[in-house]
Amino acid sequence: MQKIRLAVIILITLLAASNIFIAAQYVLSQIELNRVNGQLQVQQVNQKSLSFAKIFVDKFLLGQGTVGFEDRLKLENAVREINDPEIFSQWQKFTASQTTIRRKYPPESFLIFYLKD
């Protein structure tokens, strides 16, 4: 009877220890998953920012003459995809200055603000 009782206690102890080990592994996996998701989001924002910067440089800084509607629409969509309110407000100032006086807020000013971070 004592041997059976000892075996049951050992079995319950091993099961409890394995549950604790599995729970700890699960928590560590969740922490790692959150860290990787954060890195993925940063990478996606960086990719969107890089895409916008490339279009901006190609169309505004290196382009000849006026920028067409399709290009302005691409730029607007690229800024919105970045989903940064500060960059979007600066973009609004930049686009508003395009319709009034270009010297008031030239493309270089927006690009310097955009690249400061």
Backbone as JSON Lines, residues from 0, in Angstrom:
{"i":0,"aa":"M","n":[0.81,-1.19,0.0],"ca":[0.0,0.0,0.0],"c":[0.86,1.27,0.0]}
{"i":1,"aa":"Q","n":[1.96,1.23,0.75],"ca":[2.86,2.38,0.81],"c":[3.52,2.64,-0.55]}
{"i":2,"aa":"K","n":[3.85,1.55,-1.26],"ca":[4.5,1.7,-2.55],"c":[3.56,2.34,-3.57]}
{"i":3,"aa":"I","n":[2.3,1.97,-3.52],"ca":[1.32,2.55,-4.44],"c":[1.13,4.03,-4.13]}
{"i":4,"aa":"R","n":[1.05,4.32,-2.86],"ca":[0.88,5.72,-2.44],"c":[2.09,6.55,-2.87]}
{"i":5,"aa":"L","n":[3.29,6.02,-2.67],"ca":[4.51,6.7,-3.07],"c":[4.55,6.9,-4.59]}
{"i":6,"aa":"A","n":[4.14,5.9,-5.33],"ca":[4.11,5.98,-6.79],"c":[3.12,7.04,-7.26]}
{"i":7,"aa":"V","n":[1.96,7.11,-6.62],"ca":[0.96,8.12,-6.98],"c":[1.48,9.52,-6.66]}
{"i":8,"aa":"I","n":[2.12,9.7,-5.53],"ca":[2.67,11.01,-5.16],"c":[3.76,11.42,-6.15]}
{"i":9,"aa":"I","n":[4.63,10.49,-6.52],"ca":[5.68,10.79,-7.5],"c":[5.06,11.14,-8.85]}
{"i":10,"aa":"L","n":[4.04,10.38,-9.26],"ca":[3.37,10.65,-10.54],"c":[2.71,12.03,-10.54]}
{"i":11,"aa":"I","n":[2.02,12.36,-9.46],"ca":[1.36,13.67,-9.37],"c":[2.41,14.78,-9.37]}
{"i":12,"aa":"T","n":[3.51,14.59,-8.67],"ca":[4.58,15.57,-8.64],"c":[5.18,15.77,-10.03]}
{"i":13,"aa":"L","n":[5.43,14.66,-10.74],"ca":[5.96,14.78,-12.1],"c":[4.98,15.48,-13.04]}
{"i":14,"aa":"L","n":[3.7,15.18,-12.93],"ca":[2.69,15.84,-13.77],"c":[2.61,17.33,-13.46]}
{"i":15,"aa":"A","n":[2.66,17.68,-12.19],"ca":[2.62,19.09,-11.81],"c":[3.86,19.81,-12.32]}
{"i":16,"aa":"A","n":[5.02,19.16,-12.19],"ca":[6.26,19.78,-12.67],"c":[6.22,19.95,-14.19]}
{"i":17,"aa":"S","n":[5.69,18.96,-14.9],"ca":[5.6,19.1,-16.36],"c":[4.63,20.19,-16.75]}
{"i":18,"aa":"N","n":[3.53,20.34,-16.02],"ca":[2.58,21.43,-16.3],"c":[3.24,22.8,-16.07]}
{"i":19,"aa":"I","n":[4.01,22.91,-15.02],"ca":[4.7,24.17,-14.74],"c":[5.72,24.46,-15.84]}
{"i":20,"aa":"F","n":[6.45,23.43,-16.28],"ca":[7.42,23.6,-17.35],"c":[6.74,24.03,-18.65]}
{"i":21,"aa":"I","n":[5.63,23.39,-18.99],"ca":[4.9,23.73,-20.22],"c":[4.34,25.15,-20.13]}
{"i":22,"aa":"A","n":[3.82,25.53,-18.97],"ca":[3.29,26.88,-18.79],"c":[4.41,27.92,-18.94]}
{"i":23,"aa":"A","n":[5.57,27.63,-18.39],"ca":[6.7,28.55,-18.5],"c":[7.14,28.68,-19.96]}
{"i":24,"aa":"Q","n":[7.19,27.57,-20.67],"ca":[7.55,27.61,-22.09],"c":[6.53,28.41,-22.89]}
{"i":25,"aa":"Y","n":[5.26,28.26,-22.55],"ca":[4.2,29.01,-23.24],"c":[4.37,30.51,-23.02]}
{"i":26,"aa":"V","n":[4.63,30.91,-21.78],"ca":[4.81,32.33,-21.48],"c":[6.03,32.87,-22.22]}
{"i":27,"aa":"L","n":[7.12,32.13,-22.21],"ca":[8.31,32.57,-22.93],"c":[8.06,32.68,-24.43]}
{"i":28,"aa":"S","n":[7.28,31.75,-24.97],"ca":[6.94,31.8,-26.39],"c":[6.1,33.02,-26.71]}
{"i":29,"aa":"Q","n":[5.16,33.35,-25.84],"ca":[4.32,34.54,-26.06],"c":[5.16,35.81,-26.01]}
{"i":30,"aa":"I","n":[6.1,35.87,-25.08],"ca":[6.98,37.04,-24.99],"c":[7.8,37.18,-26.28]}
{"i":31,"aa":"E","n":[8.34,36.08,-26.74],"ca":[9.13,36.1,-27.98],"c":[8.25,36.48,-29.18]}
{"i":32,"aa":"L","n":[7.03,35.96,-29.22],"ca":[6.11,36.29,-30.3],"c":[5.79,37.78,-30.31]}
{"i":33,"aa":"N","n":[5.55,38.36,-29.15],"ca":[5.28,39.8,-29.07],"c":[6.48,40.61,-29.54]}
{"i":34,"aa":"R","n":[7.69,40.17,-29.17],"ca":[8.89,40.88,-29.59],"c":[9.05,40.82,-31.11]}
{"i":35,"aa":"V","n":[8.82,39.65,-31.68],"ca":[8.95,39.48,-33.12],"c":[7.88,40.27,-33.86]}
{"i":36,"aa":"N","n":[6.65,40.29,-33.33],"ca":[5.58,41.09,-33.95],"c":[5.92,42.58,-33.93]}
{"i":37,"aa":"G","n":[6.52,43.04,-32.84],"ca":[6.94,44.43,-32.77],"c":[8.0,44.75,-33.81]}
{"i":38,"aa":"Q","n":[8.95,43.85,-33.97],"ca":[9.98,44.05,-34.98],"c":[9.39,44.03,-36.38]}
{"i":39,"aa":"L","n":[8.42,43.16,-36.6],"ca":[7.77,43.09,-37.91],"c":[7.04,44.39,-38.23]}
{"i":40,"aa":"Q","n":[6.34,44.94,-37.24],"ca":[5.64,46.2,-37.46],"c":[6.61,47.33,-37.78]}
{"i":41,"aa":"V","n":[7.71,47.37,-37.05],"ca":[8.73,48.4,-37.32],"c":[9.29,48.23,-38.72]}
{"i":42,"aa":"Q","n":[9.54,47.0,-39.12],"ca":[10.07,46.73,-40.45],"c":[9.07,47.13,-41.53]}
{"i":43,"aa":"Q","n":[7.79,46.87,-41.3],"ca":[6.78,47.25,-42.28],"c":[6.67,48.76,-42.41]}
{"i":44,"aa":"V","n":[6.73,49.48,-41.29],"ca":[6.69,50.94,-41.33],"c":[7.92,51.47,-42.05]}
{"i":45,"aa":"N","n":[9.07,50.87,-41.77],"ca":[10.3,51.31,-42.45],"c":[10.2,51.07,-43.95]}
{"i":46,"aa":"Q","n":[9.62,49.95,-44.34],"ca":[9.47,49.65,-45.77],"c":[8.53,50.66,-46.43]}
{"i":47,"aa":"K","n":[7.43,50.99,-45.75],"ca":[6.5,51.98,-46.29],"c":[7.15,53.35,-46.37]}
{"i":48,"aa":"S","n":[7.93,53.69,-45.35],"ca":[8.62,54.97,-45.35],"c":[9.65,55.05,-46.48]}
{"i":49,"aa":"L","n":[10.36,53.98,-46.67],"ca":[11.34,53.94,-47.74],"c":[10.68,54.05,-49.11]}
{"i":50,"aa":"S","n":[9.55,53.39,-49.26],"ca":[8.81,53.47,-50.52],"c":[8.36,54.91,-50.78]}
{"i":51,"aa":"F","n":[7.83,55.55,-49.74],"ca":[7.4,56.93,-49.89],"c":[8.58,57.84,-50.23]}
{"i":52,"aa":"A","n":[9.69,57.67,-49.51],"ca":[10.85,58.52,-49.74],"c":[11.36,58.38,-51.17]}
{"i":53,"aa":"K","n":[11.36,57.17,-51.68],"ca":[11.82,56.94,-53.05],"c":[10.91,57.67,-54.05]}
{"i":54,"aa":"I","n":[9.61,57.54,-53.88],"ca":[8.67,58.21,-54.78],"c":[8.83,59.73,-54.66]}
{"i":55,"aa":"F","n":[8.96,60.22,-53.42],"ca":[9.09,61.65,-53.19],"c":[10.32,62.21,-53.87]}
{"i":56,"aa":"V","n":[11.44,61.54,-53.7],"ca":[12.69,62.01,-54.32],"c":[12.58,61.95,-55.84]}
{"i":57,"aa":"D","n":[12.06,60.84,-56.35],"ca":[11.95,60.68,-57.81],"c":[11.03,61.72,-58.44]}
{"i":58,"aa":"K","n":[9.9,61.96,-57.82],"ca":[8.88,62.83,-58.44],"c":[9.07,64.3,-58.12]}
{"i":59,"aa":"F","n":[9.41,64.64,-56.86],"ca":[9.5,66.05,-56.49],"c":[10.9,66.62,-56.65]}
{"i":60,"aa":"L","n":[11.87,65.92,-56.13],"ca":[13.21,66.5,-56.11],"c":[13.96,66.3,-57.43]}
{"i":61,"aa":"L","n":[13.78,65.15,-58.05],"ca":[14.48,64.89,-59.3],"c":[13.61,65.09,-60.53]}
{"i":62,"aa":"G","n":[12.32,65.23,-60.32],"ca":[11.39,65.35,-61.45],"c":[11.51,66.68,-62.16]}
{"i":63,"aa":"Q","n":[11.13,66.66,-63.38],"ca":[11.15,67.86,-64.21],"c":[9.72,68.38,-64.35]}
{"i":64,"aa":"G","n":[9.5,69.63,-64.09],"ca":[8.17,70.23,-64.27],"c":[7.24,69.89,-63.13]}
{"i":65,"aa":"T","n":[5.95,69.85,-63.45],"ca":[4.95,69.61,-62.43],"c":[4.75,68.11,-62.22]}
{"i":66,"aa":"V","n":[4.21,67.8,-61.06],"ca":[3.94,66.41,-60.7],"c":[2.5,66.11,-61.07]}
{"i":67,"aa":"G","n":[2.28,65.0,-61.76],"ca":[0.95,64.64,-62.23],"c":[0.05,64.17,-61.1]}
{"i":68,"aa":"F","n":[-1.25,64.07,-61.43],"ca":[-2.24,63.67,-60.45],"c":[-1.97,62.27,-59.92]}
{"i":69,"aa":"E","n":[-1.63,61.34,-60.79],"ca":[-1.38,59.96,-60.36],"c":[-0.22,59.89,-59.39]}
{"i":70,"aa":"D","n":[0.83,60.65,-59.67],"ca":[1.99,60.65,-58.77],"c":[1.64,61.27,-57.42]}
{"i":71,"aa":"R","n":[0.87,62.36,-57.44],"ca":[0.44,62.96,-56.18],"c":[-0.44,61.99,-55.39]}
{"i":72,"aa":"L","n":[-1.28,61.24,-56.09],"ca":[-2.13,60.26,-55.43],"c":[-1.3,59.14,-54.82]}
{"i":73,"aa":"K","n":[-0.28,58.68,-55.53],"ca":[0.63,57.65,-54.99],"c":[1.31,58.15,-53.73]}
{"i":74,"aa":"L","n":[1.77,59.39,-53.78],"ca":[2.44,59.97,-52.62],"c":[1.48,60.11,-51.44]}
{"i":75,"aa":"E","n":[0.29,60.57,-51.71],"ca":[-0.72,60.73,-50.65],"c":[-1.03,59.38,-50.0]}
{"i":76,"aa":"N","n":[-1.22,58.36,-50.83],"ca":[-1.5,57.03,-50.29],"c":[-0.31,56.48,-49.51]}
{"i":77,"aa":"A","n":[0.89,56.73,-49.98],"ca":[2.08,56.26,-49.27],"c":[2.19,56.93,-47.9]}
{"i":78,"aa":"V","n":[1.88,58.22,-47.82],"ca":[1.92,58.92,-46.53],"c":[0.85,58.36,-45.6]}
{"i":79,"aa":"R","n":[-0.32,58.11,-46.12],"ca":[-1.39,57.55,-45.28],"c":[-1.04,56.15,-44.79]}
{"i":80,"aa":"E","n":[-0.36,55.36,-45.6],"ca":[0.01,54.0,-45.19],"c":[1.02,54.0,-44.04]}
{"i":81,"aa":"I","n":[1.85,55.03,-43.96],"ca":[2.81,55.13,-42.87],"c":[2.08,55.26,-41.54]}
{"i":82,"aa":"N","n":[0.93,55.92,-41.56],"ca":[0.05,56.03,-40.39],"c":[0.73,56.74,-39.22]}
{"i":83,"aa":"D","n":[1.41,57.84,-39.52],"ca":[2.03,58.67,-38.5],"c":[1.38,60.05,-38.59]}
{"i":84,"aa":"P","n":[0.65,60.45,-37.55],"ca":[-0.07,61.74,-37.61],"c":[0.85,62.94,-37.83]}
{"i":85,"aa":"E","n":[2.04,62.92,-37.24],"ca":[2.95,64.06,-37.39],"c":[3.43,64.19,-38.84]}
{"i":86,"aa":"I","n":[3.8,63.06,-39.43],"ca":[4.23,63.09,-40.83],"c":[3.07,63.5,-41.72]}
{"i":87,"aa":"F","n":[1.87,63.01,-41.43],"ca":[0.71,63.36,-42.24],"c":[0.41,64.85,-42.15]}
{"i":88,"aa":"S","n":[0.52,65.44,-40.95],"ca":[0.25,66.88,-40.82],"c":[1.29,67.69,-41.58]}
{"i":89,"aa":"Q","n":[2.54,67.26,-41.55],"ca":[3.58,67.95,-42.32],"c":[3.33,67.8,-43.82]}
{"i":90,"aa":"W","n":[2.84,66.63,-44.21],"ca":[2.5,66.4,-45.62],"c":[1.38,67.35,-46.04]}
{"i":91,"aa":"Q","n":[0.39,67.53,-45.17],"ca":[-0.72,68.45,-45.48],"c":[-0.19,69.87,-45.65]}
{"i":92,"aa":"K","n":[0.73,70.29,-44.78],"ca":[1.32,71.62,-44.92],"c":[2.07,71.73,-46.25]}
{"i":93,"aa":"F","n":[2.8,70.69,-46.58],"ca":[3.57,70.69,-47.82],"c":[2.65,70.78,-49.03]}
{"i":94,"aa":"T","n":[1.6,69.98,-49.05],"ca":[0.71,70.0,-50.22],"c":[-0.07,71.31,-50.29]}
{"i":95,"aa":"A","n":[-0.39,71.9,-49.15],"ca":[-1.08,73.19,-49.16],"c":[-0.15,74.27,-49.72]}
{"i":96,"aa":"S","n":[1.12,74.18,-49.39],"ca":[2.06,75.19,-49.88],"c":[2.28,75.05,-51.38]}
{"i":97,"aa":"Q","n":[2.02,73.89,-51.94],"ca":[2.17,73.7,-53.38],"c":[1.14,74.52,-54.14]}
{"i":98,"aa":"T","n":[-0.02,74.74,-53.52],"ca":[-1.06,75.48,-54.21],"c":[-0.92,76.99,-54.0]}
{"i":99,"aa":"T","n":[-0.17,77.4,-52.98],"ca":[0.0,78.84,-52.76],"c":[1.38,79.27,-53.22]}
{"i":100,"aa":"I","n":[2.32,79.3,-52.3],"ca":[3.68,79.75,-52.65],"c":[4.65,78.62,-52.34]}
{"i":101,"aa":"R","n":[5.32,78.13,-53.34],"ca":[6.23,76.99,-53.16],"c":[7.39,77.34,-52.23]}
{"i":102,"aa":"R","n":[7.82,78.56,-52.25],"ca":[8.96,78.95,-51.42],"c":[8.6,78.93,-49.93]}
{"i":103,"aa":"K","n":[7.34,79.01,-49.61],"ca":[6.92,79.03,-48.21],"c":[7.25,77.71,-47.51]}
{"i":104,"aa":"Y","n":[7.12,76.6,-48.2],"ca":[7.4,75.28,-47.63],"c":[7.94,74.39,-48.75]}
{"i":105,"aa":"P","n":[9.2,74.53,-49.1],"ca":[9.75,73.79,-50.24],"c":[9.86,72.29,-49.94]}
{"i":106,"aa":"P","n":[9.99,71.46,-50.98],"ca":[10.09,70.01,-50.78],"c":[11.25,69.61,-49.88]}
{"i":107,"aa":"E","n":[12.33,70.36,-49.92],"ca":[13.47,70.02,-49.09],"c":[13.12,70.12,-47.61]}
{"i":108,"aa":"S","n":[12.28,71.08,-47.24],"ca":[11.87,71.22,-45.84],"c":[11.1,70.0,-45.38]}
{"i":109,"aa":"F","n":[10.19,69.53,-46.22],"ca":[9.43,68.33,-45.85],"c":[10.36,67.13,-45.77]}
{"i":110,"aa":"L","n":[11.26,67.0,-46.7],"ca":[12.17,65.85,-46.7],"c":[13.07,65.86,-45.47]}
{"i":111,"aa":"I","n":[13.55,67.01,-45.08],"ca":[14.38,67.11,-43.87],"c":[13.58,66.72,-42.65]}
{"i":112,"aa":"F","n":[12.33,67.2,-42.54],"ca":[11.49,66.81,-41.42],"c":[11.24,65.32,-41.44]}
{"i":113,"aa":"Y","n":[10.95,64.77,-42.6],"ca":[10.61,63.36,-42.74],"c":[11.78,62.46,-42.35]}
{"i":114,"aa":"L","n":[12.99,62.87,-42.68],"ca":[14.15,62.03,-42.44],"c":[14.8,62.28,-41.08]}
{"i":115,"aa":"K","n":[14.27,63.17,-40.26],"ca":[14.92,63.51,-39.01],"c":[14.94,62.37,-38.0]}
{"i":116,"aa":"D","n":[13.97,61.47,-38.04],"ca":[13.95,60.37,-37.07],"c":[14.79,59.3,-37.58]}
